[in-house]
Amino acid sequence: MPDGGLPSVLDVKDLKTVFRTRRGEIHAVNNVSFHLEAGELLGVVGESGSGKSVTMMSLIGLLPMPPAEVRNGRVMFEGQDLLACNEDQLRAVRGARIGFVFQDPMTSLNPVFNVGFQIIEPLRKHMGLSKSRARARAVELLELVGIPDAARRLGDYPHQFSGGMRQRVMIAIALACDPKVLIADEPTTALDVTIQAQILELVKELRQKLGMAIVWITHDLGVIAGIADRVMVMYGGQVVEQGPVRELFANPKHPYTRMLLETVPSVTGERAERLQVIDGQPPMLAQSPDSCPFRARCPLAFERCEQENPKRVPVGPGHDAACFWDVDAGAPRDV
């Protein structure tokens, strides 16, 4: 049972994923551990290439293997380890018990089938509904995600919907079988600000109505501040900090998290006009990390950061960080 006292619906331990390439292996996910409590929204943030999407796709077998390979870990969901499941067992979980919303609905929806077919098919396959009952449920789902004239629009194809409406269709498909967990991979990135706000409001409403747990992957800290209960910060294929959203935003304990928050514009005028930048580039991940992945860009790095890869240690209630430096004390941490 996690720190919050609620049961975990998803419990991930020491997940490691690599990609085999002609130039060698890329260590994309390195010993990632986290849990997801019933009904909570976990925000996952970090720069592009930090391992956010690969981590979540690794959980339910969505990566092409090869070149990907899940080398280690355990993913407990409803009493079974998903990493030990065969493809048929994973298909029974994907879409039915764990829904996934991808970043670009135009490449995720099949352009040669109407949206009705794409919603009805999983209902018939996973829930065993008759064609008429599945159609009625599909109409309910489109209405639930705010698509007007839902019955008529079942016959429309993806190209006949706007970007925001296509994303709503993707959410409807992900919700079709009443999943316990919904993973949303930057679902509002390609949308304009107004549509983003509508989708975020929709997710809040659906979460209240359906009570499902949500993993929301994004690089937008403003989005996370508005919808998440807890935040997990990733860098270099690792979790460098995690904690309750308000606590982490107010008291970040990892230098990367602090610098990431300083890159966000302030609307209160409390910060200097020039935005902060994080100098340097993310690590290439060509080797399994045996030192801190952030050390080359960190202004607080010292000798130990070169010699060891820090493990996450408690820094507050439900709050931990992987750093040898105590940012509050301004001195090395005694761990």
MORA-V435214 format. One line per field, one symbol per residue. ss: DSSP state (@ for helix, = for strand, . for the rest). phi: phi as a letter, one per 40 degrees, with the letter a starting at -180 (. if undefined). Layout:
ss->???
phi->???
//
This chain:
ss->.......==============..==============...=====......@@@@@@@@........==========..==@@@..@@@@@@@=...====...@@@@.....=@@@@@@@@@@@@@...@@@@@@@@@@@@@@.....@@@@...=@@@..@@@@@@@@@@@@@.....=====.......@@@@@@@@@@@@@@@@@@..=====...@@@@@@@..======..=======@@@@@@....@@@@@@@@................................@@@.....@@@@@.....====..===...==....==...
phi->.cdcgccccabbbfcbbbbcbcchcbccbbfcbabbcdgcbccbbicdgchcccdccccbgcccbcccaccahabcafgbccccccccccccccgcbbcbbccbccccccccbccdccccdcccccbgcccccccccccdcccccgccfcdccdcccdccbcdccccccccdcccdbfccbbbbcfcbdcbccccdcccccccdcccccbgccbbbcabcccccccbccbbbcbafgbcbaaiddcccccbcbbdccccccccccbccgcbcccccbbcgbcccgcbccbacccdcbccbcbdccccbccccbcbidgbbabacbccccgadccb
//
